[in-house]
Amino acid sequence: MGTIFDLCYNAGMIIRDRSDDDMPWMRALLRQRWGGTVVIAHAETIDAAQLPALVAGDREGLATYRVQGHEAELVTLDAVAPGQRVGTHLIDALVERLRAQGVHRLWVTTTNDNLPALAFYQKRGFHLRHLRPGAVDETRHVKPSIPRVAANGIPIRDEIELCCDL
């Protein structure tokens, strides 16, 4: 840890590796946004608090990820105040880092109801890769706190995987 990415295109926004001092904030953010530090995606349980992470600005956003060979998975992405381009800057910094590590593809999983995420990722060069019908219904057996219907009225049932070639 300790590497700092100064993103010139973001008027002073700094993206850095998480530090030990960030852990209480990171855990609280993951609990607030994800119902805990554990995320279940593609039938796998992942503790996002144990993953490498990038922090935007003065804890304005967080991206957790993991590298597996020449691919990387974006596990969580959160902007404390959406609409400020924090998520975009986190993605850009992560892509820069992954390219330097020789990673060729970045992928992320979301759910069928999450229309803002589907738009966000596609606008940033991600394309649809896999649809897992009924995956969220299966996940509820492990994590029953997942709602059946989203705030937008769409039933939450399926996982959608998007990827971006780096």
PAPA-666100 format. One record per residue (C-alpha): x, y, z; residue in three letters. Coordinates in steps of 0.2 Angstrom, whole numbers. Layout:
N
u, v, w, roba
X, Y, Z, Ala
...
! end
This chain:
166
u, v, w, roba
0, 0, 0, Met
5, 18, -1, Gly
5, 21, -20, Thr
-5, 36, -24, Ile
-13, 39, -41, Phe
-15, 58, -44, Asp
-28, 59, -57, Leu
-24, 74, -67, Cys
-41, 74, -76, Tyr
-50, 76, -60, Asn
-45, 93, -53, Ala
-36, 87, -38, Gly
-45, 71, -34, Met
-33, 58, -27, Ile
-35, 40, -28, Ile
-25, 29, -16, Arg
-24, 12, -9, Asp
-34, 9, 7, Arg
-24, 10, 23, Ser
-26, 2, 39, Asp
-34, 18, 45, Asp
-47, 17, 32, Asp
-54, 0, 39, Met
-67, 6, 51, Pro
-74, 18, 38, Trp
-73, 5, 24, Met
-82, -8, 35, Arg
-96, 5, 39, Ala
-98, 10, 21, Leu
-99, -9, 16, Leu
-112, -12, 30, Arg
-122, 3, 24, Gln
-122, 0, 5, Arg
-120, -19, 5, Trp
-128, -25, 21, Gly
-111, -31, 27, Gly
-93, -34, 21, Thr
-98, -50, 13, Val
-104, -50, -5, Val
-112, -65, -13, Ile
-110, -65, -32, Ala
-109, -79, -45, His
-113, -91, -31, Ala
-97, -86, -22, Glu
-95, -78, -5, Thr
-82, -64, -5, Ile
-77, -53, 10, Asp
-74, -36, 2, Ala
-66, -30, 18, Ala
-51, -42, 15, Gln
-48, -37, -4, Leu
-37, -24, -11, Pro
-46, -7, -12, Ala
-44, 10, -19, Leu
-51, 25, -9, Val
-56, 42, -18, Ala
-52, 58, -11, Gly
-56, 61, 8, Asp
-65, 45, 9, Arg
-77, 50, -5, Glu
-78, 33, -13, Gly
-72, 15, -12, Leu
-68, 2, -25, Ala
-64, -16, -20, Thr
-57, -28, -32, Tyr
-47, -44, -34, Arg
-35, -50, -48, Val
-36, -68, -54, Gln
-22, -71, -67, Gly
-25, -59, -82, His
-43, -54, -76, Glu
-49, -44, -62, Ala
-66, -43, -54, Glu
-73, -26, -47, Leu
-82, -33, -32, Val
-89, -16, -25, Thr
-90, 1, -31, Leu
-97, 15, -20, Asp
-97, 34, -21, Ala
-103, 42, -5, Val
-111, 56, -15, Ala
-116, 49, -32, Pro
-116, 60, -47, Gly
-99, 68, -43, Gln
-89, 57, -55, Arg
-80, 48, -40, Val
-85, 31, -47, Gly
-78, 36, -64, Thr
-62, 41, -56, His
-60, 25, -46, Leu
-63, 15, -62, Ile
-51, 24, -72, Asp
-37, 23, -58, Ala
-41, 4, -56, Leu
-40, 1, -75, Val
-23, 11, -75, Glu
-17, 0, -61, Arg
-23, -16, -69, Leu
-15, -13, -86, Arg
2, -9, -77, Ala
0, -27, -69, Gln
-3, -35, -86, Gly
-22, -38, -83, Val
-32, -39, -99, His
-50, -39, -93, Arg
-60, -31, -79, Leu
-77, -38, -75, Trp
-91, -34, -63, Val
-108, -42, -57, Thr
-124, -33, -54, Thr
-142, -37, -53, Thr
-156, -35, -66, Asn
-165, -21, -56, Asp
-149, -10, -55, Asn
-152, 1, -70, Leu
-141, 15, -65, Pro
-126, 2, -63, Ala
-130, -6, -80, Leu
-130, 12, -88, Ala
-114, 17, -78, Phe
-104, 2, -83, Tyr
-109, 2, -101, Gln
-105, 21, -103, Lys
-88, 17, -97, Arg
-84, 3, -110, Gly
-91, -12, -102, Phe
-102, -24, -112, His
-113, -38, -106, Leu
-105, -55, -104, Arg
-116, -67, -94, His
-134, -68, -88, Leu
-137, -79, -73, Arg
-156, -81, -73, Pro
-162, -84, -55, Gly
-145, -82, -47, Ala
-151, -69, -34, Val
-166, -81, -29, Asp
-153, -94, -25, Glu
-142, -81, -16, Thr
-157, -77, -4, Arg
-155, -95, 3, His
-138, -89, 10, Val
-142, -70, 12, Lys
-161, -68, 16, Pro
-159, -50, 18, Ser
-158, -47, 0, Ile
-175, -39, -5, Pro
-187, -47, -17, Arg
-191, -31, -26, Val
-180, -15, -29, Ala
-185, 2, -24, Ala
-189, 5, -43, Asn
-202, -9, -42, Gly
-192, -22, -52, Ile
-191, -39, -45, Pro
-173, -44, -41, Ile
-169, -61, -48, Arg
-155, -62, -60, Asp
-136, -58, -60, Glu
-128, -49, -75, Ile
-110, -49, -78, Glu
-102, -35, -88, Leu
-84, -34, -94, Cys
-71, -22, -101, Cys
-56, -27, -111, Asp
-41, -17, -105, Leu
! end
